[in-house]
């Protein structure tokens, strides 16, 4: 039985947003969508009128950061309100990798879905999970009543499920957005009479992708642009269903991406991509829309992070924050009434790349920390991503978004102060080959087997005896093209 069960049975009606009918919540999370991938964030080749409407009618954040530049850690942060390192899931989970197939989000972690269930919500996940492929780490054990979709990267598994039934052994990419949209609308129609939380975690624009027939050639941005426009159509169908059921004003809609894109041009004006710690890997679109409750504020420059989602939705649902663990976010609800959030503008933000702390931000300043090649997560097909850094580099990311003008020599006091903050973070949140004092456990099928880095070569150094069941029970897949 989970240690968190007692906490989740407490259902206190404490939120300012509590009412006879609690608000519905739809959290849309895209995969590998960059900062400028949609038109309201600057895209000139892709039209996303429905997202643009949500942004102009609500809040469009221009300084929002995912907690990681890859999928699994980022999703863990969104759902738990903690840095992935604190929540124990700092590596990219790959069921085809001997070192990680037996790992996942620990069952003692409390997710937004579990907070919702404690308040009587119906909960559903449509789309990608990627927080552990083994049954022990299933979404059903983390607060979700319903599941529909492809739960992994397509290069990990192509299986598509309706609840627990496999309905496609190979996900039909061309039909994916239509399938998701039909199920989303069906659930809105079915759940409308009681509060619901739907986590719509689309697999796109992560590769591989195919647009539906009606959307092929519809954009000026090639196939990738076509599928983004098809996703925007999906969001339009969602809004239509909410309006037809007279619950649009009762529904908070949140839109974000798990990390940046593979191509830097989709992260403009920022440098960097997925996998790395420049802004393009972490700074992503974030929109909050709640007709009649969130004012049509438009652009919001207040810095916000993925970990803010948990306390924000906890407040909105009328739940209480668990007191037996530490969180790394704050509620964004004060912004709904024009007030400031509780976090200081100078509070540090840590750019972890899996287990390696690579950068830290304080206010307008961002310091890239020295790192050896061995500390950087290893992806064989992306050699450009694991460059060592011998000296700290300091950038002002407000005045110079591309992170090219190094101010370290002219601001040595800032380098010293931020380096000291980084050292403290390493003690608590961990570092390469070093667990932190505040790191919670990683979910594992085999507690006796070492949990190492994201790099396969560190695992390869272990003996067969040390690898134990992780090795003997691993079903090695047939070789396929490396998945990104």
Order of alpha helices (4+ residues) and beta strands (2+ residues): alpha-beta-alpha-beta-beta-alpha-beta-alpha-beta-beta-beta-beta-alpha-beta-alpha-beta-alpha-beta-beta-beta-alpha-beta-beta-beta-beta-alpha-beta-alpha-alpha-alpha
